[in-house]
Amino acid sequence: MINHKKMKNLLYKFLTKSVFAFILLIFLQSCDSEFLEKKPLGQLTSDNFFETEQHAIWATNAVYNHMRSWEVHVFSYIALTDIVSDDADKGSTPNDANFLNEIDNFTFDPGNITFSTVWGGYYKGIFRANLAIQNIPDIDMDQSLKDQLIAENKFLRAYFYFKLVRWFGDLPLITRPLTSDEYKQERVSADQVYDLIEQDLLDAIENLPERSQYHSSDLGRATKGAARGMLAKVYLTRNDFENAEKYAREVINSGQYQLLPNYSKIFTREGENSLESLFEVQSVALETGGGSSQFNEVQGVRGTPNLGWGFNRPSDNLVSSYEPGDPRREATILYVGEVLPDGSARVEDNPNILNERYNQKAWVPSHAGGNGNGPGNIRILRYADVLLIAAEAANENGKTTDALMFLNQVRARARGTNTFILPDVTITEQTELRLKIWQERRIELAMEQHRWFDLLRQKRVAEVMKAAGKNFVENKHELFPIPQSEIDLSGGFLSQNQGY
């Protein structure tokens, strides 16, 4: 059985934490990744922090560091993106992590710890970003760097809120560190949350460098392209197809990104931070630990040394959805008996290995420090996604020729030199082309934590979930429940979503 982590740092606890407590948290959880290694020197207190340029950098690094945490991008994250969808099943053994069975089967209630985990984790990230956004402006430092760091924090805050609003709908909208008598915050409309997300990303675009303008030591920081791509996805979610196309085209026309020739290389170590990547959560396996995430571990092959727990199994439904000969299926799904992606060994078929397939996109080779020290970056946004956003938006805007061009770029990369598979799409009728683009998104981005959000915005989540045999209830399960622990902590001040 897995060692479940106890839920902590609930929203109403960390909203009342002092700046000093936050500073201790920053430095006790030092940002020791390949691109964010910064160690504090001397004694720091709440009275002498946020005074220097280095303090501004450390505070920003603390937000990036949080992206690797259990509460943000590990167990509950894959549960509420892949496992809940038709792309994946829970995996592992039948009785391991029963609370994930509830997610998979839509039998959950507000007490399921999956919801309290992401709620606390994402609001903790927002809290860190808010501290930096509020305090960095008062530091006497280089103005261009100041503007950039504020922009990075706004990008990260937008990212946290974008996940939360799609999961829970109306939210407490917190844009600054709160005082102890302000901890009770009402939920505001999802539209207000989206307005903040859009403004944060617009501000970030203004002050973030392009990818090529960063020094190699800053690899992994938010870029202008990442903010544009994220904003295009936000507009697509809101059915603002004009702006979705505009910002997707800005990414495309920037010349900063391109598709990797070989799809199967994207998710290997050599594919990390490639020209196809707009944004990734950075991880590294250090001998001493501390720079990694458990994202790889929880999805690795269970029953073999140093590989993983076996959760997030690609579903039968996903396997059957690929066109004949599509090489993306082989690059996405790791079967027992298959040679590992780095060619080092074979996933041997033996009685100790559970399940017949795993998420190959989360696989990493053996590394220092064991399973919990997984070095694989988490791909958040890549260029193929942007091309498909552009294709979908262009189709909705009546630009069929452009939509086909963007869509077929993705298909051409997938088929490579094999001219007998994945022919160019030639459909020109808008509804048929829309469905074709949606299907291409599923296949291209499978097991990358996009499917659930796509089904929601396409307004066909009920249809697809029921067809997949899930116990989906319309007008209820489109949103997840507000964690019961948060409602209890608020004394009933927070309202619950419909149907729970």
N, C-alpha and C positions, 0 to 999 in steps of 0.2 A: 504494500500500500504506500501511497505517496505521503510525504511529510507535509501536510497542509500548513501553510503559513497563517498565523493568527492575524485577523484583520485589525489594523491599527490606523492611526492618523485619520480618523473620520473627519468629515468637513468641519463640523462645529468645534472640534478640538483644536485643529491647527489654525482656524481663523483667529483664535485668541492668543496664539503663541507670540511672544515678544520677538523683536528683531534679534536680540541676543541669542534666543533659542534657535532661531533660524541660522544664525552665523555658525553656531556649534554644529548644527546639522550639516551645513555645507562642508565643513572641514573634517568632520568625523566620517563623512562619506566623500572622500577626496575624489576629484575628477581625474582619475589616472588612466585615461584612455590614450591611444596613440596620438590624438590630435588635441586633447584637452588637459595634458599633464601640467598642472600648476599647483605648487605646494606653498602654503602660507608660511611666513617667517615671523617670529616674534609673537607677542601676546595681543590677541584681538578681542575687543569687547564691543558691546552695543554702542559705546560712546565714540569709538575710533574707527568703526567700519563705514563703508561708503564715503571714504574721504579721498582715495587715490584712484588712479587709472587701473592699477592692479586689482583693487577691490571690485571695480566694475566688471573686469574680466572674470574674476572668480565667481561673482554672483551669477553671471550669465552661464558660465561653465556648469554651475550647480543645476541649472535647468536642463541642460543637455544630459548631465549625469543621470538625472531622474528618468530620462527616457528609457534607460536600460532596466528599470526596476521591475520587480515582480508584479506590482500593482498596475503598471502601465502597458507593458508589451510582452506579457508572458501568458500565464494560464487563462485568466479571465478574458484577456484580449483575443486569443484564438477561439475561445468559447463563443464570444458574442460577435464573431465575424465569420469564421469558417464552420465551426461545429453546429451552430444554430441554423446554418443554411443547408442547401441541398448539395453543396460541394464536399462535405465531410461528415463523418460520424465521430462519436467520442473516441473510439479506439481504446487501447490498453486492455485490461481485463474487464469483464462485465460489471464487477462490483467495485472497481476502483474509481474513486471520485464520483460517487453517486449524484452529487449536486450537478455534475456535468451531464449526466443522463437526463436530468430534469430540463436542462437547456436544450439538449438534442431533441427531446420528445415534447417540448412545450408543456411540461407539467410543473413548471417552477412557480414560486410565489415570491412575495417581496422579501422573505427571509433568506433566500438563496444567497450565499456569500459571494457569488460571482458578481452581483450588482454592487454590493457594498465595497468590494475590492476596487473595481474600476472607478467608482464614484470618489472614493477617498484618494486613490492614486492620481487621477486626473485633476482633481481640485488642488491637490498638493502641488502639482506642477504649475497650476494657475497661480497659486499663492507665491511660489518662488518667482515666477515671471512678474507678477504685480510688484513685488518688493524691488526688483531691479528696475522696472519701468518708472516707478515713483522716485527712486533715490539716485539713479545714475545722472539725471539732468542737473543735479546740484553739485556734481563733482567737477573740480577744476582740472580739465584734461583736454587732450586733443579733440577738437569738435567733430571731425569726421569719424573718428573711432567711437566717440560718444553716440553719434547718430546711428552708426552701424550696430552697436550693441543694443540700443533701444529697439532698433528694427528687428534684430534677431529674437529678442524677447517677445515682441509683438507677433512675430511669425509663430513662435512656439505656443504662445497663449492661444492664438487662433486655432492651431492644430488641436490643442486639448479641448477647446470648446466645440470644435467641429465634430469630434467623436461623440462628446457628451450629448449634444443637441440631437444628433441622429439616433442615439440610443434611447434618450429619456424625454425628448421634447422640451417643454417649458422648463427653465432652470433658474436657480439663483444666479444672477449676473453680477459677478464680483470683479471689479476692475482696479481695486487698490487694497492694500492691507487694512483690515478692519480693526477697530478698537474693541475692547472687551465687551462693551455694551451694544455692539452692532452685530453680534454673531447670528442673530435671527434674521435671515434674509428670505423674503418671499420669492417665489418663482415668477419670472417674467415670461412673456410669450416667446416662442421659438423664433419668431420674426425679429424680435429685439436682439436675441443672441446672434442670429445670422448677420444683423446689421453691424454688430461689433466685430464679428469675424471678418466681414468684408473690409471694414475700415482698417483693422489691424493689418490685413494683407496689403491693402493699398499703401498704407504708411510704410510697410516693410519694403515694397517694391521701390519706393522712392529712395531709400537709403541703404539697401543691400548691394554689395558688389555683384557683378557677374561671376560666374564660376571661374573664368580664366583670370580674373583680377585678384583672386585669393592666392596667398603664398601656400606652398605645399604643406606647411606646418598647420594650416587652418583647415585641412581637408575634413569635410563633414559638417561644416557650419552652413547655416541657411544662406541661400543665394537669391539673387533677383529672379532667376529662373524657377527656383523652388517656390517662391511666393507667387509668381505668375501662374505656375502650374496648379498650385493648390487653390488659387482664386478661381481658375477656370473650372475646377471640380466643384467648388462651392456654387458657382453660378449654374452649372449643369444640374446640381441637386435642387436648385430653386427654380428650374425650368426657365432661366434667363439665358436663352440660347444665343442671343446676340452677344452678350458679354462673355459667355463661355467660349464662343468661337474666337472672339477678339483676343482674349488672354492666352488661349491655346496657340493661336497663330503667332503671338509675340514670342512664345517659347520656341516655336518651330523656326521663325524667321531670325532668331537671335544668332544662329550658327554655333551655339554652345553645346548642342546635343545631337546625337545620332543613334540609330539602332546598331547594336552589336551584330556582326554578321552571323554569329552562331548563337541561337537562342539558349542552348544548353549551357553556355558559358556564363550567362548572366548571374546564376546563383552559386557559382563556385567562388573560391577566394580570389581568383584572378579577375572575376567580374565585379568585385566590390568597387564602388566609387568610379565606375566606368563612365564613358561618355553617354551611356544610356540612363544614368542615374541622376535624378533631380534632387532626391533627398533620401538618406539612409540613417538609421540609428547605428552609431559606431560601436563596435565591440572588439576586444582583443583579449586573448588568453595569456594572462600574465602568470608567471610562476607563483607569485604571491596572491593571485586573485585580485578582484576589485575592478577590473576593466571590462567585465563581460556581462552577458545576460543569460538567463535560463531558457530563452526562446528556442534555441537549438535542442537543448536537453529534453524538454517535455515532448518534443515531436520525433525524437530519434528512435532508431530500431530498438525495440524492447526485447531483452533476452540474449543480448550479446554484450561483451565487455565494452564499457566506455562509450556507449552509443545513445541510450536514452530510455524514455518512459513509454513511448508508443502511443501518445495521444494525437488526435487530429488525423484520423485515417481518411484518405481520399475515398469518397463514397462510390458505390456501384453506379449511382446516377451520373456522377461526374465522368467515370470511366467510359460509360456508354455514349457520352455526349460529343466525343471527338469525331471528326471526319476521318474516313479511312486513310491510314498512313501518316496522319499528322504527327510529326516528330515531337511536338510539344507535350504529348501524353507521356512519352518516354522520359522527357526532361522534368516532368512534374511529379511523376509517381515512381517510387522506388519499390520494386518487387523483391520478395525473398527469392534468392537464387541469382539475382542480378549482380553484375560487377559494380562496385561502388563508383560514384562519379569521378573520383580521382584515379581510378584504375588500380588502387592499392590492394584490393581484396574482393571477395565475393560475399554477399549477404547469404550465408549458408542456411539451407533449409534444415533446421533441427528442432527437436521438441521444445526447446527453451524459447524459441522465437514466437511471439504472439502476433497474430494478424498476418495477412499475406502481402500488405502493402503499406507504404508510409509516404509522408510528404518529403519528396526529394529536394524541394526548394529550401527546406530548413536543415538539410543535412550538412554537416561539417566533418572534416577528417579528424583523426586523433589529435589531441592538443594538450598543452600543459595544464595541469590543475584539475583534470577530470571533467565529468559531465557538466557540473554547475558552472564551469568556467568557459562556456562555449564562446568561440571567437567570431561566429558568423554575424555579419551586419544584417539588420532587419530592413528590407527594402520597403520604403514607404511610398515613393512616387517615382515612376520611371517614364522615359520618353514614349514608349509604346502606349501607355495609358493616355498621355497627352494627345497623341495622334488619334486615338479612338474617341477622345472627348471632342476633338476638332471634327472628326467624321460625323459624330452624332449631331453636334450642334449645326454643322453645315447642312446636313440633311433636313433638320427641322427648319432651317432658314431658307430652304428651297434651292440650295446650291449642290445639286446632285453630283455634278462632275467633280467638285472639290471633295465631297464626302467619299466618293469612290476612290479618289487618289489617295487620301489619307488611310482609308481602310485597307487598300491593296498594298500599301507599303508594309503594313504589319504582316499581311499574309505572305508577301514575297519573301520577307526575311525568314518567316517560319519554314517555308518549303525549301529555301536554299537553292541548290542546283538541281533538285528533283522536279522536273517539269510535269510529272505524272500525278502530282498531288496538289491540293489547295489552289485551284485555278482562281484567277482574278474574278471578283464579283462584278457582274454587269447589270444587276437589277437597278432600275431607275424609278420604280414606283415607291413613293415615300414610306408607306407603311411596311412594305416588304423589306425595304432597305433598312429601316429602323430595327426590325427584328433580326436581320442579319448582323448588324453592328452590335446589338446586344449579345448575340450568341458569340461573336468574335471576342467581346470583352470577357465573357465567361471563360473561354478557352485560353486566351492570351494571359489573363491575370489569375488563373485558377490557383487556389491555395495561397494567395497573397493578401487575403483579408479584405477583399473588395466586394465579393458577391452579395452579401446581405444588404449592404448599403445600396448597391445597384438595384436590387429587387424592390427595395423600399421606394426609391425615387421613381422607378418605372411603374409604380402602383400595381404591381402584379405579384406581390409577395404572398398574398393569401392563395392565389391560384397555384403558384409554383410549390408552396409548402404543402398544400393539400394533395397535389399530384405526387409529391414525394412521400406521402404517407404520414405527414406530421400532424400533430393534434393542434393545428393552428386555429385560433378563434379570431374572426374578423372584428375590427373595431376594439381590439384589446391588444393583441400581440404585435401590432405594428410598432408599439413602444414597449420598452421594458419597464418594470415597476420601479418607482423610487424606493431605494433600500429602506426596509422597515426600521433598521437601526438609526437612520437619519431622521425619519419621522418621529421616532421615540425621543431622540436627543433634542429635537426641536420642540418637544412638548405638544406635538400635533400641529405646530405652526406650518410645516410643509404639507402640502396636499399630495394625494396619491393620484396616479394615472388611472384612467377609466378602466374598469373591469377587474381591478385587483383589490 
